[in-house]
C-alpha cells in the first residue's frame, strides 16, 4: 500500500497503542489524582515506544473503562491536553481514538493535528454497554467540514467486545463499505484486546478489498505471532504485548518493544523491494 509507506516510512508498519490512564470523570480516576500524573505516565510510555523502534503511536483513552457511547466533553479535552503537552516529543506519525465516540475522535484529531484516526465509523453494534449506532454519512460530512482531507480513517470492521448487527460475512461487508465510504484501512479484531486474530479471516478480507484499503491486524500480535500476522495484513496495531509482563494494565516495557521490533525488521528484510 503506497500511502502506508508514504505516511509511516515503511512497509508493514507497526502502530503502537499508547493507553492513557484514567481521565477526570472516569470511574478509575481517583480522588486526588492529577492530570500532571496522567501526562507523565503517557510521556514514559511514549518514549519507551519510540525508543523501542515503533513506526507510529495511537493515543487512546483505554482506561476510561467502561467507555461512553457519546463521551463527556472532559474526555477529549483531557486527551487534547495530554497530547498537547507531549506534541514536541512525538517523533513518529500519530493517531487518536476517543473510545468509543467517532465524532469526538474526528474533533480531537483536528484539535491536535493527528495523522490518522481509529474508531467504529459505521454500523450498529451491541456490547456490554448496550446498543450504539454510527451514522457514516454524518461522520464523513463532519470530516469534510473540519477540512480533514488528509486524515486517514482506520475503521473497526469487527471491534473487539462488540457484535455487529449486520450479519454479512466480513469480506462482503468490507467490500460494500469501501464502495460507499472510501475508508483507508480496515481493522480486524478478535473477541478481546490481546486475543489472536485468525489469519484466514484477514486473508479473506484482503482478497475481497485488494488495494482499495489496508487490512490491519488489530489484536493478538506478539513476538512469536507477528510474522504470520503480517503475512496476511498490511499493518498491525500492537498494545498489550508491549506492556510489562504482557499485561494490559501495566506500563510499556521498552525491552519488550525492542525485541518485538527486531523480529519485524528481520521479516521486512525478506520482503521484495
Phi and psi in degrees as GROMACS dihedral restraints (atoms count N, CA, C in turn):
[ dihedral_restraints ]
;  ai    aj    ak    al  type     phi  dphi    fc
    3     4     5     6     1   -64.5    20    10
    4     5     6     7     1   -38.7    20    10
    6     7     8     9     1   -68.4    20    10
    7     8     9    10     1   -31.3    20    10
    9    10    11    12     1   -61.3    20    10
   10    11    12    13     1   -47.8    20    10
   12    13    14    15     1   -66.4    20    10
   13    14    15    16     1   -36.8    20    10
   15    16    17    18     1   -64.8    20    10
   16    17    18    19     1   -42.2    20    10
   18    19    20    21     1   -76.7    20    10
   19    20    21    22     1   -46.2    20    10
   21    22    23    24     1   -99.7    20    10
   22    23    24    25     1    -9.0    20    10
   24    25    26    27     1    80.0    20    10
   25    26    27    28     1    11.2    20    10
   27    28    29    30     1  -161.8    20    10
   28    29    30    31     1   157.9    20    10
   30    31    32    33     1   -76.4    20    10
   31    32    33    34     1   153.0    20    10
   33    34    35    36     1    52.2    20    10
   34    35    36    37     1    55.8    20    10
   36    37    38    39     1   -67.2    20    10
   37    38    39    40     1   150.6    20    10
   39    40    41    42     1  -106.4    20    10
   40    41    42    43     1   115.9    20    10
   42    43    44    45     1  -100.6    20    10
   43    44    45    46     1   114.7    20    10
   45    46    47    48     1   -90.7    20    10
   46    47    48    49     1   132.8    20    10
   48    49    50    51     1   -74.4    20    10
   49    50    51    52     1   133.4    20    10
   51    52    53    54     1  -113.8    20    10
   52    53    54    55     1   101.3    20    10
   54    55    56    57     1   -81.2    20    10
   55    56    57    58     1   111.8    20    10
   57    58    59    60     1   -72.6    20    10
   58    59    60    61     1   146.2    20    10
   60    61    62    63     1   -64.3    20    10
   61    62    63    64     1   169.3    20    10
   63    64    65    66     1   -54.6    20    10
   64    65    66    67     1   140.3    20    10
   66    67    68    69     1  -107.6    20    10
   67    68    69    70     1   164.6    20    10
   69    70    71    72     1   -52.2    20    10
   70    71    72    73     1   133.4    20    10
   72    73    74    75     1    96.1    20    10
   73    74    75    76     1   -19.3    20    10
   75    76    77    78     1   -78.3    20    10
   76    77    78    79     1   148.0    20    10
   78    79    80    81     1   -57.5    20    10
   79    80    81    82     1   -30.1    20    10
   81    82    83    84     1   -90.9    20    10
   82    83    84    85     1    -0.5    20    10
   84    85    86    87     1   -81.7    20    10
   85    86    87    88     1   109.4    20    10
   87    88    89    90     1   -76.3    20    10
   88    89    90    91     1   150.9    20    10
   90    91    92    93     1   -59.1    20    10
   91    92    93    94     1   134.3    20    10
   93    94    95    96     1    90.4    20    10
   94    95    96    97     1    -7.9    20    10
   96    97    98    99     1   -68.5    20    10
   97    98    99   100     1   156.7    20    10
   99   100   101   102     1  -132.9    20    10
  100   101   102   103     1   151.9    20    10
  102   103   104   105     1   -66.6    20    10
  103   104   105   106     1   -26.8    20    10
  105   106   107   108     1   -59.5    20    10
  106   107   108   109     1   -40.1    20    10
  108   109   110   111     1   -70.6    20    10
  109   110   111   112     1   -37.1    20    10
  111   112   113   114     1   -60.8    20    10
  112   113   114   115     1   -43.4    20    10
  114   115   116   117     1   -63.9    20    10
  115   116   117   118     1   -43.3    20    10
  117   118   119   120     1   -66.4    20    10
  118   119   120   121     1   -40.3    20    10
  120   121   122   123     1   -62.8    20    10
  121   122   123   124     1   -42.5    20    10
  123   124   125   126     1   -64.6    20    10
  124   125   126   127     1   -39.7    20    10
  126   127   128   129     1   -61.8    20    10
  127   128   129   130     1   -44.1    20    10
  129   130   131   132     1   -60.1    20    10
  130   131   132   133     1   -45.4    20    10
  132   133   134   135     1   -67.4    20    10
  133   134   135   136     1   -39.7    20    10
  135   136   137   138     1   -57.9    20    10
  136   137   138   139     1   -48.8    20    10
  138   139   140   141     1   -69.5    20    10
  139   140   141   142     1   -35.7    20    10
  141   142   143   144     1   -64.4    20    10
  142   143   144   145     1   -39.5    20    10
  144   145   146   147     1   -70.8    20    10
  145   146   147   148     1   -46.6    20    10
  147   148   149   150     1   -67.2    20    10
  148   149   150   151     1   -45.1    20    10
  150   151   152   153     1   -66.8    20    10
  151   152   153   154     1   -24.8    20    10
  153   154   155   156     1   -77.9    20    10
  154   155   156   157     1   -12.8    20    10
  156   157   158   159     1   104.9    20    10
  157   158   159   160     1    15.3    20    10
  159   160   161   162     1   -69.1    20    10
  160   161   162   163     1   163.4    20    10
  162   163   164   165     1   -94.1    20    10
  163   164   165   166     1   -18.8    20    10
  165   166   167   168     1  -162.5    20    10
  166   167   168   169     1   163.7    20    10
  168   169   170   171     1  -123.6    20    10
  169   170   171   172     1   137.0    20    10
  171   172   173   174     1  -120.1    20    10
  172   173   174   175     1   109.8    20    10
  174   175   176   177     1   -80.6    20    10
  175   176   177   178     1   128.8    20    10
  177   178   179   180     1  -141.5    20    10
  178   179   180   181     1   151.4    20    10
  180   181   182   183     1   -87.3    20    10
  181   182   183   184     1    60.9    20    10
  183   184   185   186     1   -59.8    20    10
  184   185   186   187     1   -36.0    20    10
  186   187   188   189     1   -95.9    20    10
  187   188   189   190     1    24.0    20    10
  189   190   191   192     1   -82.2    20    10
  190   191   192   193     1     7.4    20    10
  192   193   194   195     1   -46.5    20    10
  193   194   195   196     1   136.9    20    10
  195   196   197   198     1   -74.9    20    10
  196   197   198   199     1   142.4    20    10
  198   199   200   201     1   -76.3    20    10
  199   200   201   202     1   146.5    20    10
  201   202   203   204     1   -88.4    20    10
  202   203   204   205     1   137.8    20    10
  204   205   206   207     1   -67.1    20    10
  205   206   207   208     1   -41.6    20    10
  207   208   209   210     1  -122.0    20    10
  208   209   210   211     1   104.0    20    10
  210   211   212   213     1   -68.8    20    10
  211   212   213   214     1   150.9    20    10
  213   214   215   216     1   -68.1    20    10
  214   215   216   217     1   151.7    20    10
  216   217   218   219     1   -56.3    20    10
  217   218   219   220     1   -30.1    20    10
  219   220   221   222     1   -64.4    20    10
  220   221   222   223     1   -28.0    20    10
  222   223   224   225     1   -69.0    20    10
  223   224   225   226     1   -57.9    20    10
  225   226   227   228     1   -65.1    20    10
  226   227   228   229     1   -27.2    20    10
  228   229   230   231     1   -63.7    20    10
  229   230   231   232     1   -46.3    20    10
  231   232   233   234     1   -66.0    20    10
  232   233   234   235     1   -40.3    20    10
  234   235   236   237     1   -62.7    20    10
  235   236   237   238     1   -43.4    20    10
  237   238   239   240     1   -63.0    20    10
  238   239   240   241     1   -36.9    20    10
  240   241   242   243     1   -62.5    20    10
  241   242   243   244     1   -46.7    20    10
  243   244   245   246     1   -62.5    20    10
  244   245   246   247     1   -49.6    20    10
  246   247   248   249     1   -64.2    20    10
  247   248   249   250     1   -38.6    20    10
  249   250   251   252     1   -61.0    20    10
  250   251   252   253     1   -40.4    20    10
  252   253   254   255     1   -65.9    20    10
  253   254   255   256     1   -27.1    20    10
  255   256   257   258     1  -101.3    20    10
  256   257   258   259     1    -6.1    20    10
  258   259   260   261     1   -52.5    20    10
  259   260   261   262     1   -43.2    20    10
  261   262   263   264     1   -69.4    20    10
  262   263   264   265     1   -14.1    20    10
  264   265   266   267     1   -98.0    20    10
  265   266   267   268     1    -6.1    20    10
  267   268   269   270     1   -81.4    20    10
  268   269   270   271     1   120.8    20    10
  270   271   272   273     1  -109.4    20    10
  271   272   273   274     1    -2.1    20    10
  273   274   275   276     1  -128.3    20    10
  274   275   276   277     1   164.8    20    10
  276   277   278   279     1   -56.2    20    10
  277   278   279   280     1   147.9    20    10
  279   280   281   282     1  -139.6    20    10
  280   281   282   283     1   154.0    20    10
  282   283   284   285     1  -130.3    20    10
  283   284   285   286     1   174.5    20    10
  285   286   287   288     1  -135.5    20    10
  286   287   288   289     1   153.4    20    10
  288   289   290   291     1  -147.1    20    10
  289   290   291   292     1   106.1    20    10
  291   292   293   294     1   -93.2    20    10
  292   293   294   295     1    90.7    20    10
  294   295   296   297     1   -63.1    20    10
  295   296   297   298     1   136.6    20    10
  297   298   299   300     1  -110.8    20    10
  298   299   300   301     1    47.1    20    10
  300   301   302   303     1  -111.1    20    10
  301   302   303   304     1   105.4    20    10
  303   304   305   306     1   -66.6    20    10
  304   305   306   307     1   -37.0    20    10
  306   307   308   309     1   -64.8    20    10
  307   308   309   310     1   -45.8    20    10
  309   310   311   312     1   -62.4    20    10
  310   311   312   313     1   -34.7    20    10
  312   313   314   315     1   -63.2    20    10
  313   314   315   316     1   -43.5    20    10
  315   316   317   318     1   -63.7    20    10
  316   317   318   319     1   -44.8    20    10
  318   319   320   321     1   -61.8    20    10
  319   320   321   322     1   -42.5    20    10
  321   322   323   324     1   -63.1    20    10
  322   323   324   325     1   -42.0    20    10
  324   325   326   327     1   -58.4    20    10
  325   326   327   328     1   -41.4    20    10
  327   328   329   330     1   -65.1    20    10
  328   329   330   331     1   -42.3    20    10
  330   331   332   333     1   -64.7    20    10
  331   332   333   334     1   -36.2    20    10
  333   334   335   336     1  -105.6    20    10
  334   335   336   337     1    -4.1    20    10
  336   337   338   339     1    74.4    20    10
  337   338   339   340     1    39.3    20    10
  339   340   341   342     1   -69.3    20    10
  340   341   342   343     1   154.3    20    10
  342   343   344   345     1   -87.6    20    10
  343   344   345   346     1   -27.4    20    10
  345   346   347   348     1  -155.0    20    10
  346   347   348   349     1   163.6    20    10
  348   349   350   351     1  -132.2    20    10
  349   350   351   352     1   151.9    20    10
  351   352   353   354     1  -130.5    20    10
  352   353   354   355     1   126.8    20    10
  354   355   356   357     1  -170.9    20    10
  355   356   357   358     1  -179.4    20    10
  357   358   359   360     1   -89.7    20    10
  358   359   360   361     1   109.5    20    10
  360   361   362   363     1  -104.8    20    10
  361   362   363   364     1    -5.8    20    10
  363   364   365   366     1  -155.4    20    10
  364   365   366   367     1   145.1    20    10
  366   367   368   369     1   111.5    20    10
  367   368   369   370     1   169.3    20    10
  369   370   371   372     1  -120.5    20    10
  370   371   372   373     1   126.9    20    10
  372   373   374   375     1  -129.2    20    10
  373   374   375   376     1   161.4    20    10
  375   376   377   378     1  -133.7    20    10
  376   377   378   379     1   136.4    20    10
  378   379   380   381     1  -151.8    20    10
  379   380   381   382     1  -161.6    20    10
  381   382   383   384     1   -59.4    20    10
  382   383   384   385     1   -25.3    20    10
  384   385   386   387     1   -89.8    20    10
  385   386   387   388     1     1.6    20    10
  387   388   389   390     1   104.6    20    10
  388   389   390   391     1  -151.0    20    10
  390   391   392   393     1   -94.4    20    10
  391   392   393   394     1   145.6    20    10
  393   394   395   396     1  -148.9    20    10
  394   395   396   397     1   143.7    20    10
  396   397   398   399     1  -124.0    20    10
  397   398   399   400     1   135.4    20    10
  399   400   401   402     1  -114.9    20    10
  400   401   402   403     1   121.8    20    10
  402   403   404   405     1   -94.8    20    10
  403   404   405   406     1    98.1    20    10
  405   406   407   408     1   -64.9    20    10
  406   407   408   409     1   -29.7    20    10
  408   409   410   411     1   -64.6    20    10
  409   410   411   412     1   -40.4    20    10
  411   412   413   414     1   -67.9    20    10
  412   413   414   415     1   -41.4    20    10
  414   415   416   417     1   -67.9    20    10
  415   416   417   418     1   -42.2    20    10
  417   418   419   420     1   -69.1    20    10
  418   419   420   421     1   -30.8    20    10
  420   421   422   423     1   -69.3    20    10
  421   422   423   424     1   -37.2    20    10
  423   424   425   426     1   -64.3    20    10
  424   425   426   427     1   -42.0    20    10
  426   427   428   429     1   -58.5    20    10
  427   428   429   430     1   -43.6    20    10
  429   430   431   432     1   -67.1    20    10
  430   431   432   433     1   -42.8    20    10
  432   433   434   435     1   -60.1    20    10
  433   434   435   436     1   -34.3    20    10
  435   436   437   438     1   -82.4    20    10
  436   437   438   439     1    -4.6    20    10
  438   439   440   441     1    71.8    20    10
  439   440   441   442     1    31.9    20    10
  441   442   443   444     1   -93.5    20    10
  442   443   444   445     1    50.1    20    10
  444   445   446   447     1   -62.4    20    10
  445   446   447   448     1   -34.9    20    10
  447   448   449   450     1   -90.8    20    10
  448   449   450   451     1    -1.7    20    10
  450   451   452   453     1   -72.5    20    10
  451   452   453   454     1   128.1    20    10
  453   454   455   456     1   -88.7    20    10
  454   455   456   457     1   133.5    20    10
  456   457   458   459     1  -104.1    20    10
  457   458   459   460     1   120.7    20    10
  459   460   461   462     1  -103.6    20    10
  460   461   462   463     1   110.7    20    10
  462   463   464   465     1  -101.1    20    10
  463   464   465   466     1   132.9    20    10
  465   466   467   468     1   -68.8    20    10
  466   467   468   469     1   106.3    20    10
  468   469   470   471     1   -70.3    20    10
  469   470   471   472     1   -36.7    20    10
  471   472   473   474     1  -144.3    20    10
  472   473   474   475     1    88.7    20    10
  474   475   476   477     1   -61.6    20    10
  475   476   477   478     1   141.9    20    10
  477   478   479   480     1   -65.4    20    10
  478   479   480   481     1   139.2    20    10
  480   481   482   483     1    84.1    20    10
  481   482   483   484     1    -2.3    20    10
  483   484   485   486     1  -131.0    20    10
  484   485   486   487     1   154.3    20    10
  486   487   488   489     1  -117.1    20    10
  487   488   489   490     1   125.8    20    10
  489   490   491   492     1   -78.2    20    10
  490   491   492   493     1   130.9    20    10
  492   493   494   495     1   -74.3    20    10
  493   494   495   496     1   -10.2    20    10
  495   496   497   498     1   -77.8    20    10
  496   497   498   499     1   115.7    20    10
  498   499   500   501     1   -94.4    20    10
  499   500   501   502     1     7.1    20    10
  501   502   503   504     1   -64.1    20    10
  502   503   504   505     1   152.2    20    10
  504   505   506   507     1   -59.0    20    10
  505   506   507   508     1   149.4    20    10
  507   508   509   510     1   -55.4    20    10
  508   509   510   511     1   -42.4    20    10
  510   511   512   513     1   -60.4    20    10
  511   512   513   514     1   -41.0    20    10
  513   514   515   516     1   -66.2    20    10
  514   515   516   517     1   -42.1    20    10
  516   517   518   519     1   -62.1    20    10
  517   518   519   520     1   -44.0    20    10
  519   520   521   522     1   -61.1    20    10
  520   521   522   523     1   -46.1    20    10
  522   523   524   525     1   -63.7    20    10
  523   524   525   526     1   -41.9    20    10
  525   526   527   528     1   -64.9    20    10
  526   527   528   529     1   -43.8    20    10
  528   529   530   531     1   -60.8    20    10
  529   530   531   532     1   -42.9    20    10
  531   532   533   534     1   -66.2    20    10
  532   533   534   535     1   -35.8    20    10
  534   535   536   537     1   -61.7    20    10
  535   536   537   538     1   -37.1    20    10
  537   538   539   540     1   -91.9    20    10
  538   539   540   541     1   -25.7    20    10
  540   541   542   543     1  -119.4    20    10
  541   542   543   544     1   -30.7    20    10
  543   544   545   546     1    69.4    20    10
  544   545   546   547     1    29.0    20    10
  546   547   548   549     1   -52.3    20    10
  547   548   549   550     1   145.7    20    10
  549   550   551   552     1   -83.8    20    10
  550   551   552   553     1   -32.2    20    10
  552   553   554   555     1  -148.4    20    10
  553   554   555   556     1   146.9    20    10
  555   556   557   558     1  -117.6    20    10
  556   557   558   559     1   122.0    20    10
  558   559   560   561     1   -93.7    20    10
  559   560   561   562     1   126.3    20    10
  561   562   563   564     1  -105.7    20    10
  562   563   564   565     1   125.7    20    10
  564   565   566   567     1  -120.2    20    10
  565   566   567   568     1   165.2    20    10
  567   568   569   570     1   -98.3    20    10
  568   569   570   571     1  -160.5    20    10
  570   571   572   573     1   -78.7    20    10
  571   572   573   574     1   -13.5    20    10
  573   574   575   576     1  -159.4    20    10
  574   575   576   577     1   161.6    20    10
  576   577   578   579     1   -57.3    20    10
  577   578   579   580     1   132.3    20    10
  579   580   581   582     1    87.7    20    10
  580   581   582   583     1   -10.2    20    10
  582   583   584   585     1   -83.1    20    10
  583   584   585   586     1   150.0    20    10
  585   586   587   588     1   -71.0    20    10
  586   587   588   589     1   130.9    20    10
  588   589   590   591     1   -85.4    20    10
  589   590   591   592     1   136.0    20    10
  591   592   593   594     1   -73.5    20    10
  592   593   594   595     1   129.1    20    10
  594   595   596   597     1   -61.7    20    10
  595   596   597   598     1   -34.7    20    10
  597   598   599   600     1   -67.7    20    10
  598   599   600   601     1   -29.6    20    10
  600   601   602   603     1   -66.3    20    10
  601   602   603   604     1   -46.4    20    10
  603   604   605   606     1   -62.3    20    10
  604   605   606   607     1   -40.3    20    10
  606   607   608   609     1   -62.7    20    10
  607   608   609   610     1   -39.7    20    10
  609   610   611   612     1   -66.2    20    10
  610   611   612   613     1   -42.5    20    10
  612   613   614   615     1   -65.1    20    10
  613   614   615   616     1   -42.4    20    10
  615   616   617   618     1   -62.6    20    10
  616   617   618   619     1   -39.4    20    10
  618   619   620   621     1   -63.9    20    10
  619   620   621   622     1   -33.0    20    10
  621   622   623   624     1   -75.8    20    10
  622   623   624   625     1   -34.4    20    10
  624   625   626   627     1  -101.3    20    10
  625   626   627   628     1   -19.9    20    10
  627   628   629   630     1    57.0    20    10
  628   629   630   631     1  -131.6    20    10
  630   631   632   633     1   -91.7    20    10
  631   632   633   634     1     8.8    20    10
  633   634   635   636     1   -71.2    20    10
  634   635   636   637     1   -24.5    20    10
  636   637   638   639     1  -157.1    20    10
  637   638   639   640     1   153.8    20    10
  639   640   641   642     1   -77.8    20    10
  640   641   642   643     1   144.0    20    10
  642   643   644   645     1  -105.4    20    10
  643   644   645   646     1   125.7    20    10
  645   646   647   648     1  -118.4    20    10
  646   647   648   649     1   127.0    20    10
  648   649   650   651     1   -75.7    20    10
  649   650   651   652     1   117.7    20    10
  651   652   653   654     1  -100.1    20    10
  652   653   654   655     1   -18.6    20    10
  654   655   656   657     1  -144.3    20    10
  655   656   657   658     1   160.4    20    10
  657   658   659   660     1    80.9    20    10
  658   659   660   661     1    14.4    20    10
  660   661   662   663     1   -83.9    20    10
  661   662   663   664     1   122.8    20    10
  663   664   665   666     1  -130.4    20    10
  664   665   666   667     1   170.3    20    10
  666   667   668   669     1   -56.9    20    10
  667   668   669   670     1   -36.0    20    10
  669   670   671   672     1   -88.4    20    10
  670   671   672   673     1    -4.9    20    10
  672   673   674   675     1  -120.4    20    10
  673   674   675   676     1   -11.9    20    10
  675   676   677   678     1   -62.9    20    10
  676   677   678   679     1   -34.6    20    10
  678   679   680   681     1   -64.2    20    10
  679   680   681   682     1   -46.4    20    10
  681   682   683   684     1   -65.2    20    10
  682   683   684   685     1   -33.9    20    10
  684   685   686   687     1   -66.2    20    10
  685   686   687   688     1   -46.4    20    10
  687   688   689   690     1   -70.2    20    10
  688   689   690   691     1   -19.3    20    10
  690   691   692   693     1   -68.6    20    10
  691   692   693   694     1   -19.3    20    10
  693   694   695   696     1  -119.2    20    10
  694   695   696   697     1     2.7    20    10
  696   697   698   699     1  -134.2    20    10
  697   698   699   700     1   157.1    20    10
  699   700   701   702     1   -87.7    20    10
  700   701   702   703     1   -17.5    20    10
  702   703   704   705     1  -163.7    20    10
  703   704   705   706     1   172.4    20    10
  705   706   707   708     1  -143.0    20    10
  706   707   708   709     1   142.1    20    10
  708   709   710   711     1  -101.5    20    10
  709   710   711   712     1   126.6    20    10
  711   712   713   714     1  -127.6    20    10
  712   713   714   715     1   131.3    20    10
  714   715   716   717     1  -134.8    20    10
  715   716   717   718     1   -72.2    20    10
  717   718   719   720     1   -57.2    20    10
  718   719   720   721     1   -42.8    20    10
  720   721   722   723     1   -66.6    20    10
  721   722   723   724     1   -18.7    20    10
  723   724   725   726     1   -81.1    20    10
  724   725   726   727     1    -7.8    20    10
  726   727   728   729     1   -82.7    20    10
  727   728   729   730     1   156.2    20    10
  729   730   731   732     1   -54.9    20    10
  730   731   732   733     1   127.7    20    10
  732   733   734   735     1    61.9    20    10
  733   734   735   736     1    13.7    20    10
  735   736   737   738     1    66.1    20    10
  736   737   738   739     1    28.1    20    10
  738   739   740   741     1  -105.7    20    10
  739   740   741   742     1   131.7    20    10
  741   742   743   744     1   -50.2    20    10
  742   743   744   745     1   -41.2    20    10
  744   745   746   747     1   -85.5    20    10
  745   746   747   748     1    -6.1    20    10
  747   748   749   750     1   -85.5    20    10
  748   749   750   751     1   163.2    20    10
  750   751   752   753     1   -70.8    20    10
  751   752   753   754     1   165.6    20    10
  753   754   755   756     1   -69.1    20    10
  754   755   756   757     1   139.9    20    10
  756   757   758   759     1  -108.0    20    10
  757   758   759   760     1   108.6    20    10
  759   760   761   762     1   -59.0    20    10
  760   761   762   763     1   -35.8    20    10
  762   763   764   765     1   -62.7    20    10
  763   764   765   766     1   -39.0    20    10
  765   766   767   768     1   -66.1    20    10
  766   767   768   769     1   -37.2    20    10
  768   769   770   771     1   -63.0    20    10
  769   770   771   772     1   -47.5    20    10
  771   772   773   774     1   -60.8    20    10
  772   773   774   775     1   -43.3    20    10
  774   775   776   777     1   -63.8    20    10
  775   776   777   778     1   -42.3    20    10
  777   778   779   780     1   -63.1    20    10
  778   779   780   781     1   -48.5    20    10
  780   781   782   783     1   -68.0    20    10
  781   782   783   784     1   -26.7    20    10
  783   784   785   786     1   -66.3    20    10
  784   785   786   787     1   -39.0    20    10
  786   787   788   789     1   -62.6    20    10
  787   788   789   790     1   -42.0    20    10
  789   790   791   792     1   -63.8    20    10
  790   791   792   793     1   -44.4    20    10
  792   793   794   795     1   -61.7    20    10
  793   794   795   796     1   -41.0    20    10
  795   796   797   798     1   -64.0    20    10
  796   797   798   799     1   -39.8    20    10
  798   799   800   801     1   -64.8    20    10
  799   800   801   802     1   -44.6    20    10
  801   802   803   804     1   -60.4    20    10
  802   803   804   805     1   -32.0    20    10
  804   805   806   807     1   -66.1    20    10
  805   806   807   808     1   -16.5    20    10
  807   808   809   810     1   -92.5    20    10
  808   809   810   811     1    -7.1    20    10
  810   811   812   813     1   -75.8    20    10
  811   812   813   814     1   146.4    20    10
  813   814   815   816     1   -66.2    20    10
  814   815   816   817     1   145.3    20    10
